[in-house]
Amino acid sequence: MSRSARVIWDDALTSYNFGPSHPLAPVRVELTMALARELGVLDKVELAGCEAATDDELSMVHKRDYIEAVKRVSASGRPDLGCGLGTPDNPAFAGVHEASALIAGASLAAVRSVWEGTAEHAINIAGGLHHAMPAVASGFCVYNDPALAIAWLLGQGVGKVAYVDVDVHHGDGVQAMFYDDPRVLTISLHESPRTLFPGTGFPEETGADGTAVNVALPAGCGDAGWLRAFHAVVPPLLHEFRPDFLVTQHGCDSHALDPLANLMLSVDGQRAAYAALHRLAHEAAGGRWIATGGGGYELVQVVPRVWTHLIAELAGHPIDPTTPTPQEWRGFVRERTGETPPLTMTDGRNPEFQDLSGGYDPADPIDRAVMATRHAVFPLHGLDPMP
């Protein structure tokens, strides 16, 4: 499907580093790029660099006072709890502004590539910092790069942008920034806020004219249930909304091995979600697709494989899931982490699911979650909530 794909990368993107004990370890991105390189995936894309977002660019979604506060923390390394830096989730560190602004700039480089037509698809694998709010850091996120990409498109006069977030955590920062803007459709599929941070993302949060969409899935949901929910909600809304651009966030912390959450997806289920989003980018958004990384805290077994599949999908050259991981990469994993690397690009799962065409089961918690979302937003889009 893809005609051209661009990966935005600079080794300095790994400088977004909250310290050795923090879950958001930059080695996960380093291992991803190494695996994609060894498998030849990067040979099928254009690699491009980036520059840090300027203060003027950051101010499209963040308050000026907040940016200045982050810069003061960055210069001193001292906490400032007023801006959210200095907590266990968001430790203060010297250089935090520069590291965060570079990630934001990488997402701007990605969106400019697609806007200018130099690439049909583009990705910032280090991005996806979707929890950052206009005036406070939150949930490991300092500057909200997906929101910045969306705001930049709107500033160019784009009529409609759709944002789909498949991170296990609710995409609360992006939703908050565009909650009352009918030009932006935000769809987040996440573990229920009753059991997971940030405690938002209920189906009743519908925004302007139903343009905030939340699918709150029960703990324990696996591939079949997650994909059933995705296909019951995302394709109908994207086809009806017809965005000019699709922006997606690909946190892979919905995997069963992730230590911070409670969903049970496999690498194979996540790969199937990426393929579905690729199809939808072409069917509903003219092929204009900007992707980011996101959460993901199983640093060796999950993140590198999943995001390498994502880059390959973006490039239009999906990887056979039975492909062995390269020996060179396995050695690099042991050297960098001391851990035993995975041997293949699959978890050995077949992510089949049944859609809602056969009806729904009101006793099933996944179906109840799906129908709560459909009843909350489908009528606002002229869609029938019933299967």
WOHUNOR-V617306 format. One record per pair of residues at least 24 apart in sequence whose ideal C-beta (glycine too) atoms are under 7 Angstrom apart, sorted by sequence separation. I is the first residue (numbers start at 1). J is the second residue. D is the distance in Angstrom with one decimal. If there is no record, write none. Layout:
i = <I/I>
j = <J/J>
d = <D/D>
This chain:
i = <9/74/103/159/163/192/195/213/250/321/322/186/192/321/70/71/103/147/172/182/185/186/187/188/189/190/191/192/319/70/147/169/180/181/182/184/186/190/192/360/146/150/168/169/170/172/179/180/189/191/226/359/144/154/169/172/179/182/248/70/139/144/147/170/357/170/356/141/144/179/300/150/246/7/130/138/246/267/274/278/270/274/309/130/175/226/260/300/305/7/9/107/111/115/258/259/267/271/275/299/6/10/104/107/110/226/246/258/259/267/274/300/5/6/7/8/10/103/108/133/189/245/258/305/104/107/108/111/115/130/131/132/189/243/244/250/257/300/301/4/6/8/100/101/103/107/111/131/220/221/222/223/227/238/242/243/246/250/253/58/100/130/133/134/219/221/222/223/226/230/245/246/247/248/249/250/251/253/255/275/104/108/130/170/220/239/244/250/251/252/253/257/258/223/227/235/239/245/249/251/257/52/58/96/187/217/223/227/230/234/238/90/187/255/53/52/52/89/90/187/252/271/53/57/89/252/50/53/84/85/90/185/52/83/84/268/51/83/84/252/50/53/252/50/185/139/185/50/139/250/48/48/196/196/131/195/66/22/66/65/66/164/191/63/191/19/62/63/70/191/18/46/61/19/18/162/171/268/162/267/268/272/15/267/269/62/160/162/266/268/160/161/164/167/169/269/16/61/160/161/166/168/266/268/15/16/160/161/162/163/164/165/166/167/58/159/166/168/266/61/158/161/167/168/16/61/158/60/166/13/12/13/58/61/168/57/60/10/60/153/13/32/168/53/60/168/29/29/150/8/149/8/146/8/146/6/6/166/16/6/13/164/5/8/4/5/8/4/5/6/7/8/24/61/3/5/2/2/130/128/128/128/162/232/227/231/232/228/169/223/227/228/167/168/228/167/223/224/224/114/229/233/228/232/229/233/149/225/229/233/240/232/240/240/237/221/146/145/218/236/218/217/218/217/216/215/215/215/214/213/128/130/213/127/128/127/128/120/126/210/120/121/122/123/124/125/123/203/203/206/210/206/209/210/204/203/114/206/114/111/110/125/107/125/123/123/121/23/45/41/28/31/35/39/41/45/28/32/41/44/27/32/36/31/35/44/23/25/41/28/32/36/28/32/1/39/1/39/38/35/38/38/35/34/34/31/7/31/5/27/5/27/5/2/2/2/1>
j = <33/98/127/183/187/216/219/237/274/345/346/211/217/346/96/97/129/173/198/208/211/212/213/214/215/216/217/218/345/97/174/196/207/208/209/211/213/217/219/387/174/178/196/197/198/200/207/208/217/219/254/387/173/183/198/201/208/211/277/100/169/174/177/200/387/201/387/173/177/212/333/184/280/42/165/173/281/302/309/313/306/310/345/167/212/263/297/337/342/45/47/145/149/153/296/297/305/309/313/337/45/49/143/146/149/265/285/297/298/306/313/339/45/46/47/48/50/143/148/173/229/285/298/345/145/148/149/152/156/171/172/173/230/284/285/291/298/341/342/46/48/50/142/143/145/149/153/173/262/263/264/265/269/280/284/285/288/292/295/101/143/173/176/177/262/264/265/266/269/273/288/289/290/291/292/293/294/296/298/318/148/152/174/214/264/283/288/294/295/296/297/301/302/268/272/280/284/290/294/296/302/98/104/142/233/263/269/273/276/280/284/137/234/302/101/101/102/139/140/237/302/321/104/108/140/303/102/105/136/137/142/237/105/136/137/321/105/137/138/306/105/108/307/106/241/197/243/109/198/310/109/113/261/262/198/262/134/91/135/135/136/234/261/134/262/91/134/135/142/263/91/119/134/93/93/238/249/346/241/346/347/351/95/347/349/143/241/243/347/349/242/243/246/249/251/351/99/144/243/244/249/251/349/351/99/100/244/245/246/247/248/249/250/251/143/244/251/253/351/147/244/247/253/254/103/148/245/148/254/102/102/103/148/151/258/148/151/102/152/245/106/125/261/148/155/263/125/126/247/106/247/109/247/110/249/110/113/273/126/119/126/277/119/122/119/120/123/120/121/122/123/124/140/177/120/122/120/121/249/249/250/251/285/355/351/355/356/353/295/349/353/354/294/295/355/295/351/352/353/245/366/370/366/370/369/373/290/366/370/374/381/374/382/383/381/366/292/292/365/383/366/366/369/369/369/369/370/373/373/373/292/294/377/292/293/293/294/287/293/377/288/289/290/291/292/293/292/372/373/376/380/377/380/381/376/376/288/380/290/290/290/307/292/311/311/314/314/260/311/308/296/300/304/308/311/315/299/303/312/315/299/304/308/304/308/317/297/299/315/303/307/311/304/308/278/319/282/326/326/325/328/329/329/329/332/333/311/336/314/336/315/337/316/314/315/316/316>
d = <6.5/6.3/5.4/6.5/6.9/4.4/5.1/6.3/7.0/5.3/6.0/6.8/6.3/3.6/6.3/4.7/6.5/6.3/4.9/4.4/4.8/5.4/4.3/5.4/4.4/6.5/5.9/5.8/5.5/4.8/4.8/6.4/6.7/6.1/4.9/6.3/6.7/6.9/6.9/5.8/5.4/6.7/7.0/5.9/5.9/4.8/4.7/4.9/6.6/6.1/6.9/5.8/4.8/6.2/6.5/6.7/6.9/5.4/5.5/7.0/6.7/6.5/4.6/5.3/6.3/3.1/3.9/6.6/6.8/5.7/5.9/6.0/6.9/6.7/6.2/6.8/4.7/6.8/6.3/5.3/5.1/5.1/6.9/6.6/5.3/6.9/5.1/5.7/6.1/4.8/5.6/3.8/4.2/6.7/6.9/5.5/5.3/4.5/5.8/6.9/6.4/5.2/4.5/6.6/6.9/5.7/4.1/5.5/6.7/5.5/4.6/4.7/4.6/4.7/5.4/5.6/5.7/6.9/6.4/5.4/6.4/5.9/5.2/5.5/4.5/6.2/6.5/5.7/6.2/4.4/6.0/5.0/6.1/6.6/6.7/6.1/4.4/6.1/5.4/7.0/5.4/5.2/4.0/6.5/5.5/4.7/6.2/4.9/6.6/5.2/4.0/5.5/6.4/5.3/6.1/5.0/6.6/6.6/4.0/6.6/4.5/5.3/6.3/6.6/3.8/6.5/6.3/5.6/6.3/6.2/4.6/5.0/4.8/4.9/5.3/5.9/2.9/5.0/6.2/6.8/5.3/6.0/5.1/6.8/5.9/6.8/6.8/5.5/3.5/4.1/5.9/5.7/6.7/6.9/6.1/6.1/5.3/6.6/4.7/5.9/5.6/6.4/6.3/6.2/6.9/6.7/3.2/6.9/6.7/6.9/4.1/4.4/5.9/4.7/4.8/4.0/4.6/6.1/6.5/6.4/5.8/6.7/3.9/6.4/5.9/5.9/6.8/4.2/4.1/5.4/6.9/6.7/4.6/6.0/3.5/6.0/5.1/6.3/5.9/4.2/4.9/5.8/6.8/4.2/4.9/6.4/6.5/4.1/6.1/5.6/6.5/7.0/5.9/6.8/6.5/6.3/6.9/6.6/4.3/6.9/7.0/6.1/5.6/5.3/5.9/5.7/5.5/4.4/6.3/5.5/4.8/6.7/6.4/6.9/6.5/5.8/6.2/5.8/5.8/6.2/5.6/4.5/6.5/4.6/6.5/6.4/6.5/3.7/4.0/4.2/7.0/5.5/7.0/5.7/6.8/4.1/4.2/5.7/4.6/6.6/6.9/6.2/4.1/4.9/4.3/6.4/5.4/5.1/5.3/4.8/4.9/4.3/6.0/2.7/6.0/5.6/6.7/4.3/6.8/4.6/5.0/6.2/6.3/4.2/5.7/5.2/6.2/6.1/7.0/6.1/5.9/6.2/7.0/5.1/6.9/6.9/4.2/6.9/6.6/5.6/6.3/6.0/4.2/6.7/6.7/5.5/6.1/5.1/5.7/4.5/5.7/4.8/5.9/5.0/5.4/7.0/4.8/5.8/6.9/3.8/4.1/6.4/6.1/6.5/4.9/6.8/6.9/5.0/4.5/4.3/5.6/4.8/4.6/5.5/4.8/6.9/5.9/5.7/5.4/4.6/6.6/6.1/6.7/6.8/6.1/5.5/4.8/4.6/6.1/6.1/4.1/6.3/4.5/6.5/6.5/4.9/4.1/6.5/4.4/6.8/6.1/6.6/6.6/4.8/6.6/5.6/5.8/4.1/4.9/6.6/5.0/6.9/6.9/6.0/6.3/5.8/5.6/6.5/4.3/5.7/6.5/6.4/6.5/5.5/5.7/6.2/6.7/4.9/6.5/6.5/3.7/6.5/5.2/3.7/4.5/5.8/3.2/5.1/6.0/4.1/7.0/4.4/5.5/4.3/5.1/4.5/6.9/4.3/4.5/5.5/2.9/5.5/5.6/5.6/6.0/4.4/5.2/6.8/5.5/5.0/5.1/5.6/6.0/6.9/6.4/5.5/4.8/6.2/6.8/6.0/6.2/6.8/4.6/6.4/5.3/4.9/4.5/6.2/4.8/4.4/5.9/4.5/4.6/4.2/4.7/4.9/4.4/5.5/6.6/4.2/4.4/5.2/6.9/6.0/6.2/6.5/5.3/6.4/4.1/6.8/5.4/4.5/5.1/5.8/5.5/6.3/6.2/6.9/4.9/5.9/4.4/6.5/6.9/6.8/6.0/3.2/5.6>
